[in-house]
Amino acid sequence: MGITWGLAFLGSGYVNYPVLYLFCILNSLQGFFIFVWICLLAKKHRRREMEDKSSSSPVRTSDIKIQ
């Protein structure tokens, strides 16, 4: 996250317009990247919860036959 602000400090002066444009573009997309990252983490967490629920299903004692 600090990379974009590093670009802003390097972009002082009128010669470094490409650096300032890059700063604006990356800083604008930063929120989108954080959103995608949180969505992927939530999806991974939901998948893990589903696997835990399926692996720890209770066993009914009425299904067990004792001889």
mmCIF file of the N, C-alpha and C atoms, coordinates in Angstrom:
data_MODEL
# 
_entry.id   MODEL 
# 
loop_
_atom_site.group_PDB 
_atom_site.id 
_atom_site.type_symbol 
_atom_site.label_atom_id 
_atom_site.label_alt_id 
_atom_site.label_comp_id 
_atom_site.label_asym_id 
_atom_site.label_entity_id 
_atom_site.label_seq_id 
_atom_site.pdbx_PDB_ins_code 
_atom_site.Cartn_x 
_atom_site.Cartn_y 
_atom_site.Cartn_z 
_atom_site.occupancy 
_atom_site.B_iso_or_equiv 
_atom_site.pdbx_formal_charge 
_atom_site.auth_seq_id 
_atom_site.auth_comp_id 
_atom_site.auth_asym_id 
_atom_site.auth_atom_id 
_atom_site.pdbx_PDB_model_num 
ATOM 1   N N  . MET A 1 1  ? 0.812   -1.189  0.000   1.00 0.00 ? 1  MET A N  1 
ATOM 2   C CA . MET A 1 1  ? 0.000   0.000   0.000   1.00 0.00 ? 1  MET A CA 1 
ATOM 3   C C  . MET A 1 1  ? 0.859   1.257   0.000   1.00 0.00 ? 1  MET A C  1 
ATOM 4   N N  . GLY A 1 2  ? 2.040   1.211   0.510   1.00 0.00 ? 2  GLY A N  1 
ATOM 5   C CA . GLY A 1 2  ? 2.886   2.382   0.544   1.00 0.00 ? 2  GLY A CA 1 
ATOM 6   C C  . GLY A 1 2  ? 3.601   2.649   -0.759  1.00 0.00 ? 2  GLY A C  1 
ATOM 7   N N  . ILE A 1 3  ? 3.536   1.709   -1.686  1.00 0.00 ? 3  ILE A N  1 
ATOM 8   C CA . ILE A 1 3  ? 4.231   1.869   -2.963  1.00 0.00 ? 3  ILE A CA 1 
ATOM 9   C C  . ILE A 1 3  ? 3.652   3.045   -3.746  1.00 0.00 ? 3  ILE A C  1 
ATOM 10  N N  . THR A 1 4  ? 2.347   3.214   -3.720  1.00 0.00 ? 4  THR A N  1 
ATOM 11  C CA . THR A 1 4  ? 1.745   4.309   -4.477  1.00 0.00 ? 4  THR A CA 1 
ATOM 12  C C  . THR A 1 4  ? 2.159   5.657   -3.918  1.00 0.00 ? 4  THR A C  1 
ATOM 13  N N  . TRP A 1 5  ? 2.252   5.771   -2.598  1.00 0.00 ? 5  TRP A N  1 
ATOM 14  C CA . TRP A 1 5  ? 2.658   7.048   -2.012  1.00 0.00 ? 5  TRP A CA 1 
ATOM 15  C C  . TRP A 1 5  ? 4.143   7.289   -2.237  1.00 0.00 ? 5  TRP A C  1 
ATOM 16  N N  . GLY A 1 6  ? 4.924   6.246   -2.354  1.00 0.00 ? 6  GLY A N  1 
ATOM 17  C CA . GLY A 1 6  ? 6.322   6.408   -2.728  1.00 0.00 ? 6  GLY A CA 1 
ATOM 18  C C  . GLY A 1 6  ? 6.444   6.991   -4.122  1.00 0.00 ? 6  GLY A C  1 
ATOM 19  N N  . LEU A 1 7  ? 5.564   6.562   -5.013  1.00 0.00 ? 7  LEU A N  1 
ATOM 20  C CA . LEU A 1 7  ? 5.539   7.136   -6.362  1.00 0.00 ? 7  LEU A CA 1 
ATOM 21  C C  . LEU A 1 7  ? 5.168   8.619   -6.325  1.00 0.00 ? 7  LEU A C  1 
ATOM 22  N N  . ALA A 1 8  ? 4.259   8.983   -5.430  1.00 0.00 ? 8  ALA A N  1 
ATOM 23  C CA . ALA A 1 8  ? 3.850   10.384  -5.336  1.00 0.00 ? 8  ALA A CA 1 
ATOM 24  C C  . ALA A 1 8  ? 5.012   11.257  -4.886  1.00 0.00 ? 8  ALA A C  1 
ATOM 25  N N  . PHE A 1 9  ? 5.813   10.793  -3.959  1.00 0.00 ? 9  PHE A N  1 
ATOM 26  C CA . PHE A 1 9  ? 6.949   11.581  -3.493  1.00 0.00 ? 9  PHE A CA 1 
ATOM 27  C C  . PHE A 1 9  ? 8.049   11.651  -4.549  1.00 0.00 ? 9  PHE A C  1 
ATOM 28  N N  . LEU A 1 10 ? 8.162   10.607  -5.364  1.00 0.00 ? 10 LEU A N  1 
ATOM 29  C CA . LEU A 1 10 ? 9.159   10.641  -6.438  1.00 0.00 ? 10 LEU A CA 1 
ATOM 30  C C  . LEU A 1 10 ? 8.704   11.501  -7.611  1.00 0.00 ? 10 LEU A C  1 
ATOM 31  N N  . GLY A 1 11 ? 7.416   11.765  -7.692  1.00 0.00 ? 11 GLY A N  1 
ATOM 32  C CA . GLY A 1 11 ? 6.881   12.480  -8.837  1.00 0.00 ? 11 GLY A CA 1 
ATOM 33  C C  . GLY A 1 11 ? 6.818   13.979  -8.653  1.00 0.00 ? 11 GLY A C  1 
ATOM 34  N N  . SER A 1 12 ? 7.743   14.566  -7.962  1.00 0.00 ? 12 SER A N  1 
ATOM 35  C CA . SER A 1 12 ? 7.716   16.018  -7.792  1.00 0.00 ? 12 SER A CA 1 
ATOM 36  C C  . SER A 1 12 ? 8.328   16.691  -9.020  1.00 0.00 ? 12 SER A C  1 
ATOM 37  N N  . GLY A 1 13 ? 7.717   17.768  -9.434  1.00 0.00 ? 13 GLY A N  1 
ATOM 38  C CA . GLY A 1 13 ? 8.209   18.477  -10.606 1.00 0.00 ? 13 GLY A CA 1 
ATOM 39  C C  . GLY A 1 13 ? 7.322   18.233  -11.806 1.00 0.00 ? 13 GLY A C  1 
ATOM 40  N N  . TYR A 1 14 ? 7.475   19.051  -12.810 1.00 0.00 ? 14 TYR A N  1 
ATOM 41  C CA . TYR A 1 14 ? 6.625   18.937  -13.996 1.00 0.00 ? 14 TYR A CA 1 
ATOM 42  C C  . TYR A 1 14 ? 7.116   17.869  -14.963 1.00 0.00 ? 14 TYR A C  1 
ATOM 43  N N  . VAL A 1 15 ? 8.347   17.371  -14.791 1.00 0.00 ? 15 VAL A N  1 
ATOM 44  C CA . VAL A 1 15 ? 8.905   16.383  -15.712 1.00 0.00 ? 15 VAL A CA 1 
ATOM 45  C C  . VAL A 1 15 ? 8.329   14.997  -15.454 1.00 0.00 ? 15 VAL A C  1 
ATOM 46  N N  . ASN A 1 16 ? 7.920   14.731  -14.240 1.00 0.00 ? 16 ASN A N  1 
ATOM 47  C CA . ASN A 1 16 ? 7.511   13.379  -13.854 1.00 0.00 ? 16 ASN A CA 1 
ATOM 48  C C  . ASN A 1 16 ? 6.007   13.153  -13.960 1.00 0.00 ? 16 ASN A C  1 
ATOM 49  N N  . TYR A 1 17 ? 5.383   13.656  -14.993 1.00 0.00 ? 17 TYR A N  1 
ATOM 50  C CA . TYR A 1 17 ? 3.952   13.430  -15.172 1.00 0.00 ? 17 TYR A CA 1 
ATOM 51  C C  . TYR A 1 17 ? 3.593   11.952  -15.288 1.00 0.00 ? 17 TYR A C  1 
ATOM 52  N N  . PRO A 1 18 ? 4.378   11.128  -15.982 1.00 0.00 ? 18 PRO A N  1 
ATOM 53  C CA . PRO A 1 18 ? 4.027   9.700   -16.033 1.00 0.00 ? 18 PRO A CA 1 
ATOM 54  C C  . PRO A 1 18 ? 3.994   9.049   -14.648 1.00 0.00 ? 18 PRO A C  1 
ATOM 55  N N  . VAL A 1 19 ? 4.884   9.447   -13.767 1.00 0.00 ? 19 VAL A N  1 
ATOM 56  C CA . VAL A 1 19 ? 4.893   8.886   -12.414 1.00 0.00 ? 19 VAL A CA 1 
ATOM 57  C C  . VAL A 1 19 ? 3.642   9.313   -11.666 1.00 0.00 ? 19 VAL A C  1 
ATOM 58  N N  . LEU A 1 20 ? 3.230   10.571  -11.833 1.00 0.00 ? 20 LEU A N  1 
ATOM 59  C CA . LEU A 1 20 ? 2.014   11.041  -11.169 1.00 0.00 ? 20 LEU A CA 1 
ATOM 60  C C  . LEU A 1 20 ? 0.765   10.361  -11.733 1.00 0.00 ? 20 LEU A C  1 
ATOM 61  N N  . TYR A 1 21 ? 0.734   10.143  -13.040 1.00 0.00 ? 21 TYR A N  1 
ATOM 62  C CA . TYR A 1 21 ? -0.393  9.408   -13.622 1.00 0.00 ? 21 TYR A CA 1 
ATOM 63  C C  . TYR A 1 21 ? -0.433  7.967   -13.098 1.00 0.00 ? 21 TYR A C  1 
ATOM 64  N N  . LEU A 1 22 ? 0.714   7.346   -13.004 1.00 0.00 ? 22 LEU A N  1 
ATOM 65  C CA . LEU A 1 22 ? 0.790   5.990   -12.457 1.00 0.00 ? 22 LEU A CA 1 
ATOM 66  C C  . LEU A 1 22 ? 0.318   5.968   -11.013 1.00 0.00 ? 22 LEU A C  1 
ATOM 67  N N  . PHE A 1 23 ? 0.697   6.984   -10.240 1.00 0.00 ? 23 PHE A N  1 
ATOM 68  C CA . PHE A 1 23 ? 0.239   7.106   -8.854  1.00 0.00 ? 23 PHE A CA 1 
ATOM 69  C C  . PHE A 1 23 ? -1.281  7.182   -8.796  1.00 0.00 ? 23 PHE A C  1 
ATOM 70  N N  . CYS A 1 24 ? -1.866  8.013   -9.623  1.00 0.00 ? 24 CYS A N  1 
ATOM 71  C CA . CYS A 1 24 ? -3.327  8.173   -9.612  1.00 0.00 ? 24 CYS A CA 1 
ATOM 72  C C  . CYS A 1 24 ? -4.042  6.882   -9.991  1.00 0.00 ? 24 CYS A C  1 
ATOM 73  N N  . ILE A 1 25 ? -3.541  6.208   -10.994 1.00 0.00 ? 25 ILE A N  1 
ATOM 74  C CA . ILE A 1 25 ? -4.181  4.969   -11.448 1.00 0.00 ? 25 ILE A CA 1 
ATOM 75  C C  . ILE A 1 25 ? -4.071  3.882   -10.383 1.00 0.00 ? 25 ILE A C  1 
ATOM 76  N N  . LEU A 1 26 ? -2.887  3.675   -9.852  1.00 0.00 ? 26 LEU A N  1 
ATOM 77  C CA . LEU A 1 26 ? -2.700  2.623   -8.841  1.00 0.00 ? 26 LEU A CA 1 
ATOM 78  C C  . LEU A 1 26 ? -3.435  2.944   -7.550  1.00 0.00 ? 26 LEU A C  1 
ATOM 79  N N  . ASN A 1 27 ? -3.452  4.202   -7.158  1.00 0.00 ? 27 ASN A N  1 
ATOM 80  C CA . ASN A 1 27 ? -4.142  4.580   -5.938  1.00 0.00 ? 27 ASN A CA 1 
ATOM 81  C C  . ASN A 1 27 ? -5.652  4.422   -6.100  1.00 0.00 ? 27 ASN A C  1 
ATOM 82  N N  . SER A 1 28 ? -6.158  4.653   -7.298  1.00 0.00 ? 28 SER A N  1 
ATOM 83  C CA . SER A 1 28 ? -7.588  4.466   -7.551  1.00 0.00 ? 28 SER A CA 1 
ATOM 84  C C  . SER A 1 28 ? -7.964  2.990   -7.526  1.00 0.00 ? 28 SER A C  1 
ATOM 85  N N  . LEU A 1 29 ? -7.105  2.148   -8.034  1.00 0.00 ? 29 LEU A N  1 
ATOM 86  C CA . LEU A 1 29 ? -7.396  0.714   -8.086  1.00 0.00 ? 29 LEU A CA 1 
ATOM 87  C C  . LEU A 1 29 ? -7.127  0.000   -6.762  1.00 0.00 ? 29 LEU A C  1 
ATOM 88  N N  . GLN A 1 30 ? -6.490  0.667   -5.834  1.00 0.00 ? 30 GLN A N  1 
ATOM 89  C CA . GLN A 1 30 ? -6.122  0.034   -4.567  1.00 0.00 ? 30 GLN A CA 1 
ATOM 90  C C  . GLN A 1 30 ? -7.350  -0.471  -3.807  1.00 0.00 ? 30 GLN A C  1 
ATOM 91  N N  . GLY A 1 31 ? -8.414  0.313   -3.757  1.00 0.00 ? 31 GLY A N  1 
ATOM 92  C CA . GLY A 1 31 ? -9.646  -0.116  -3.097  1.00 0.00 ? 31 GLY A CA 1 
ATOM 93  C C  . GLY A 1 31 ? -10.247 -1.336  -3.767  1.00 0.00 ? 31 GLY A C  1 
ATOM 94  N N  . PHE A 1 32 ? -10.192 -1.387  -5.082  1.00 0.00 ? 32 PHE A N  1 
ATOM 95  C CA . PHE A 1 32 ? -10.712 -2.546  -5.812  1.00 0.00 ? 32 PHE A CA 1 
ATOM 96  C C  . PHE A 1 32 ? -9.916  -3.801  -5.483  1.00 0.00 ? 32 PHE A C  1 
ATOM 97  N N  . PHE A 1 33 ? -8.585  -3.679  -5.437  1.00 0.00 ? 33 PHE A N  1 
ATOM 98  C CA . PHE A 1 33 ? -7.749  -4.829  -5.116  1.00 0.00 ? 33 PHE A CA 1 
ATOM 99  C C  . PHE A 1 33 ? -8.011  -5.331  -3.695  1.00 0.00 ? 33 PHE A C  1 
ATOM 100 N N  . ILE A 1 34 ? -8.213  -4.428  -2.759  1.00 0.00 ? 34 ILE A N  1 
ATOM 101 C CA . ILE A 1 34 ? -8.534  -4.824  -1.384  1.00 0.00 ? 34 ILE A CA 1 
ATOM 102 C C  . ILE A 1 34 ? -9.884  -5.527  -1.342  1.00 0.00 ? 34 ILE A C  1 
ATOM 103 N N  . PHE A 1 35 ? -10.859 -5.035  -2.103  1.00 0.00 ? 35 PHE A N  1 
ATOM 104 C CA . PHE A 1 35 ? -12.173 -5.661  -2.170  1.00 0.00 ? 35 PHE A CA 1 
ATOM 105 C C  . PHE A 1 35 ? -12.082 -7.088  -2.701  1.00 0.00 ? 35 PHE A C  1 
ATOM 106 N N  . VAL A 1 36 ? -11.339 -7.281  -3.777  1.00 0.00 ? 36 VAL A N  1 
ATOM 107 C CA . VAL A 1 36 ? -11.173 -8.620  -4.358  1.00 0.00 ? 36 VAL A CA 1 
ATOM 108 C C  . VAL A 1 36 ? -10.472 -9.537  -3.372  1.00 0.00 ? 36 VAL A C  1 
ATOM 109 N N  . TRP A 1 37 ? -9.471  -9.037  -2.679  1.00 0.00 ? 37 TRP A N  1 
ATOM 110 C CA . TRP A 1 37 ? -8.729  -9.836  -1.699  1.00 0.00 ? 37 TRP A CA 1 
ATOM 111 C C  . TRP A 1 37 ? -9.651  -10.288 -0.564  1.00 0.00 ? 37 TRP A C  1 
ATOM 112 N N  . ILE A 1 38 ? -10.498 -9.395  -0.063  1.00 0.00 ? 38 ILE A N  1 
ATOM 113 C CA . ILE A 1 38 ? -11.423 -9.752  1.014   1.00 0.00 ? 38 ILE A CA 1 
ATOM 114 C C  . ILE A 1 38 ? -12.453 -10.763 0.528   1.00 0.00 ? 38 ILE A C  1 
ATOM 115 N N  . CYS A 1 39 ? -12.933 -10.601 -0.707  1.00 0.00 ? 39 CYS A N  1 
ATOM 116 C CA . CYS A 1 39 ? -13.898 -11.569 -1.257  1.00 0.00 ? 39 CYS A CA 1 
ATOM 117 C C  . CYS A 1 39 ? -13.279 -12.957 -1.382  1.00 0.00 ? 39 CYS A C  1 
ATOM 118 N N  . LEU A 1 40 ? -12.037 -13.035 -1.825  1.00 0.00 ? 40 LEU A N  1 
ATOM 119 C CA . LEU A 1 40 ? -11.372 -14.336 -1.948  1.00 0.00 ? 40 LEU A CA 1 
ATOM 120 C C  . LEU A 1 40 ? -11.139 -14.972 -0.585  1.00 0.00 ? 40 LEU A C  1 
ATOM 121 N N  . LEU A 1 41 ? -10.792 -14.171 0.410   1.00 0.00 ? 41 LEU A N  1 
ATOM 122 C CA . LEU A 1 41 ? -10.614 -14.709 1.757   1.00 0.00 ? 41 LEU A CA 1 
ATOM 123 C C  . LEU A 1 41 ? -11.935 -15.221 2.326   1.00 0.00 ? 41 LEU A C  1 
ATOM 124 N N  . ALA A 1 42 ? -13.022 -14.507 2.078   1.00 0.00 ? 42 ALA A N  1 
ATOM 125 C CA . ALA A 1 42 ? -14.335 -14.936 2.565   1.00 0.00 ? 42 ALA A CA 1 
ATOM 126 C C  . ALA A 1 42 ? -14.755 -16.241 1.888   1.00 0.00 ? 42 ALA A C  1 
ATOM 127 N N  . LYS A 1 43 ? -14.479 -16.351 0.601   1.00 0.00 ? 43 LYS A N  1 
ATOM 128 C CA . LYS A 1 43 ? -14.820 -17.579 -0.123  1.00 0.00 ? 43 LYS A CA 1 
ATOM 129 C C  . LYS A 1 43 ? -14.027 -18.760 0.433   1.00 0.00 ? 43 LYS A C  1 
ATOM 130 N N  . LYS A 1 44 ? -12.750 -18.541 0.704   1.00 0.00 ? 44 LYS A N  1 
ATOM 131 C CA . LYS A 1 44 ? -11.903 -19.590 1.268   1.00 0.00 ? 44 LYS A CA 1 
ATOM 132 C C  . LYS A 1 44 ? -12.396 -19.990 2.653   1.00 0.00 ? 44 LYS A C  1 
ATOM 133 N N  . HIS A 1 45 ? -12.825 -19.012 3.440   1.00 0.00 ? 45 HIS A N  1 
ATOM 134 C CA . HIS A 1 45 ? -13.317 -19.285 4.795   1.00 0.00 ? 45 HIS A CA 1 
ATOM 135 C C  . HIS A 1 45 ? -14.625 -20.083 4.739   1.00 0.00 ? 45 HIS A C  1 
ATOM 136 N N  . ARG A 1 46 ? -15.530 -19.705 3.816   1.00 0.00 ? 46 ARG A N  1 
ATOM 137 C CA . ARG A 1 46 ? -16.790 -20.454 3.680   1.00 0.00 ? 46 ARG A CA 1 
ATOM 138 C C  . ARG A 1 46 ? -16.537 -21.886 3.249   1.00 0.00 ? 46 ARG A C  1 
ATOM 139 N N  . ARG A 1 47 ? -15.594 -22.093 2.328   1.00 0.00 ? 47 ARG A N  1 
ATOM 140 C CA . ARG A 1 47 ? -15.268 -23.442 1.871   1.00 0.00 ? 47 ARG A CA 1 
ATOM 141 C C  . ARG A 1 47 ? -14.724 -24.286 3.018   1.00 0.00 ? 47 ARG A C  1 
ATOM 142 N N  . ARG A 1 48 ? -13.879 -23.690 3.848   1.00 0.00 ? 48 ARG A N  1 
ATOM 143 C CA . ARG A 1 48 ? -13.316 -24.405 4.987   1.00 0.00 ? 48 ARG A CA 1 
ATOM 144 C C  . ARG A 1 48 ? -14.405 -24.769 5.993   1.00 0.00 ? 48 ARG A C  1 
ATOM 145 N N  . GLU A 1 49 ? -15.369 -23.864 6.216   1.00 0.00 ? 49 GLU A N  1 
ATOM 146 C CA . GLU A 1 49 ? -16.475 -24.163 7.126   1.00 0.00 ? 49 GLU A CA 1 
ATOM 147 C C  . GLU A 1 49 ? -17.337 -25.304 6.593   1.00 0.00 ? 49 GLU A C  1 
ATOM 148 N N  . MET A 1 50 ? -17.576 -25.316 5.294   1.00 0.00 ? 50 MET A N  1 
ATOM 149 C CA . MET A 1 50 ? -18.370 -26.403 4.712   1.00 0.00 ? 50 MET A CA 1 
ATOM 150 C C  . MET A 1 50 ? -17.655 -27.738 4.838   1.00 0.00 ? 50 MET A C  1 
ATOM 151 N N  . GLU A 1 51 ? -16.342 -27.748 4.655   1.00 0.00 ? 51 GLU A N  1 
ATOM 152 C CA . GLU A 1 51 ? -15.576 -28.987 4.802   1.00 0.00 ? 51 GLU A CA 1 
ATOM 153 C C  . GLU A 1 51 ? -15.601 -29.458 6.248   1.00 0.00 ? 51 GLU A C  1 
ATOM 154 N N  . ASP A 1 52 ? -15.518 -28.535 7.196   1.00 0.00 ? 52 ASP A N  1 
ATOM 155 C CA . ASP A 1 52 ? -15.571 -28.909 8.609   1.00 0.00 ? 52 ASP A CA 1 
ATOM 156 C C  . ASP A 1 52 ? -16.936 -29.466 8.985   1.00 0.00 ? 52 ASP A C  1 
ATOM 157 N N  . LYS A 1 53 ? -18.000 -28.882 8.437   1.00 0.00 ? 53 LYS A N  1 
ATOM 158 C CA . LYS A 1 53 ? -19.341 -29.381 8.733   1.00 0.00 ? 53 LYS A CA 1 
ATOM 159 C C  . LYS A 1 53 ? -19.550 -30.767 8.159   1.00 0.00 ? 53 LYS A C  1 
ATOM 160 N N  . SER A 1 54 ? -19.038 -31.024 6.958   1.00 0.00 ? 54 SER A N  1 
ATOM 161 C CA . SER A 1 54 ? -19.254 -32.328 6.336   1.00 0.00 ? 54 SER A CA 1 
ATOM 162 C C  . SER A 1 54 ? -18.403 -33.412 6.983   1.00 0.00 ? 54 SER A C  1 
ATOM 163 N N  . SER A 1 55 ? -17.229 -33.050 7.476   1.00 0.00 ? 55 SER A N  1 
ATOM 164 C CA . SER A 1 55 ? -16.369 -34.066 8.086   1.00 0.00 ? 55 SER A CA 1 
ATOM 165 C C  . SER A 1 55 ? -16.753 -34.359 9.530   1.00 0.00 ? 55 SER A C  1 
ATOM 166 N N  . SER A 1 56 ? -17.458 -33.452 10.181  1.00 0.00 ? 56 SER A N  1 
ATOM 167 C CA . SER A 1 56 ? -17.817 -33.674 11.580  1.00 0.00 ? 56 SER A CA 1 
ATOM 168 C C  . SER A 1 56 ? -19.311 -33.901 11.741  1.00 0.00 ? 56 SER A C  1 
ATOM 169 N N  . SER A 1 57 ? -19.913 -34.619 10.791  1.00 0.00 ? 57 SER A N  1 
ATOM 170 C CA . SER A 1 57 ? -21.341 -34.896 10.889  1.00 0.00 ? 57 SER A CA 1 
ATOM 171 C C  . SER A 1 57 ? -21.576 -35.923 12.001  1.00 0.00 ? 57 SER A C  1 
ATOM 172 N N  . PRO A 1 58 ? -22.609 -35.724 12.773  1.00 0.00 ? 58 PRO A N  1 
ATOM 173 C CA . PRO A 1 58 ? -22.866 -36.634 13.906  1.00 0.00 ? 58 PRO A CA 1 
ATOM 174 C C  . PRO A 1 58 ? -23.312 -38.018 13.422  1.00 0.00 ? 58 PRO A C  1 
ATOM 175 N N  . VAL A 1 59 ? -22.962 -39.023 14.186  1.00 0.00 ? 59 VAL A N  1 
ATOM 176 C CA . VAL A 1 59 ? -23.333 -40.398 13.876  1.00 0.00 ? 59 VAL A CA 1 
ATOM 177 C C  . VAL A 1 59 ? -24.548 -40.749 14.720  1.00 0.00 ? 59 VAL A C  1 
ATOM 178 N N  . ARG A 1 60 ? -25.586 -41.248 14.053  1.00 0.00 ? 60 ARG A N  1 
ATOM 179 C CA . ARG A 1 60 ? -26.788 -41.626 14.781  1.00 0.00 ? 60 ARG A CA 1 
ATOM 180 C C  . ARG A 1 60 ? -26.605 -43.020 15.377  1.00 0.00 ? 60 ARG A C  1 
ATOM 181 N N  . THR A 1 61 ? -26.946 -43.141 16.620  1.00 0.00 ? 61 THR A N  1 
ATOM 182 C CA . THR A 1 61 ? -26.768 -44.437 17.285  1.00 0.00 ? 61 THR A CA 1 
ATOM 183 C C  . THR A 1 61 ? -27.799 -45.457 16.826  1.00 0.00 ? 61 THR A C  1 
ATOM 184 N N  . SER A 1 62 ? -28.895 -45.022 16.251  1.00 0.00 ? 62 SER A N  1 
ATOM 185 C CA . SER A 1 62 ? -29.911 -45.966 15.791  1.00 0.00 ? 62 SER A CA 1 
ATOM 186 C C  . SER A 1 62 ? -29.441 -46.726 14.545  1.00 0.00 ? 62 SER A C  1 
ATOM 187 N N  . ASP A 1 63 ? -28.429 -46.202 13.836  1.00 0.00 ? 63 ASP A N  1 
ATOM 188 C CA . ASP A 1 63 ? -27.922 -46.856 12.647  1.00 0.00 ? 63 ASP A CA 1 
ATOM 189 C C  . ASP A 1 63 ? -26.890 -47.950 12.979  1.00 0.00 ? 63 ASP A C  1 
ATOM 190 N N  . ILE A 1 64 ? -26.373 -47.952 14.193  1.00 0.00 ? 64 ILE A N  1 
ATOM 191 C CA . ILE A 1 64 ? -25.330 -48.921 14.570  1.00 0.00 ? 64 ILE A CA 1 
ATOM 192 C C  . ILE A 1 64 ? -26.017 -50.182 15.083  1.00 0.00 ? 64 ILE A C  1 
ATOM 193 N N  . LYS A 1 65 ? -25.623 -51.337 14.503  1.00 0.00 ? 65 LYS A N  1 
ATOM 194 C CA . LYS A 1 65 ? -26.198 -52.615 14.918  1.00 0.00 ? 65 LYS A CA 1 
ATOM 195 C C  . LYS A 1 65 ? -25.202 -53.323 15.825  1.00 0.00 ? 65 LYS A C  1 
ATOM 196 N N  . ILE A 1 66 ? -25.659 -53.699 16.985  1.00 0.00 ? 66 ILE A N  1 
ATOM 197 C CA . ILE A 1 66 ? -24.821 -54.434 17.941  1.00 0.00 ? 66 ILE A CA 1 
ATOM 198 C C  . ILE A 1 66 ? -25.211 -55.899 17.877  1.00 0.00 ? 66 ILE A C  1 
ATOM 199 N N  . GLN A 1 67 ? -24.233 -56.790 17.730  1.00 0.00 ? 67 GLN A N  1 
ATOM 200 C CA . GLN A 1 67 ? -24.521 -58.220 17.607  1.00 0.00 ? 67 GLN A CA 1 
ATOM 201 C C  . GLN A 1 67 ? -24.311 -58.935 18.903  1.00 0.00 ? 67 GLN A C  1 
# 
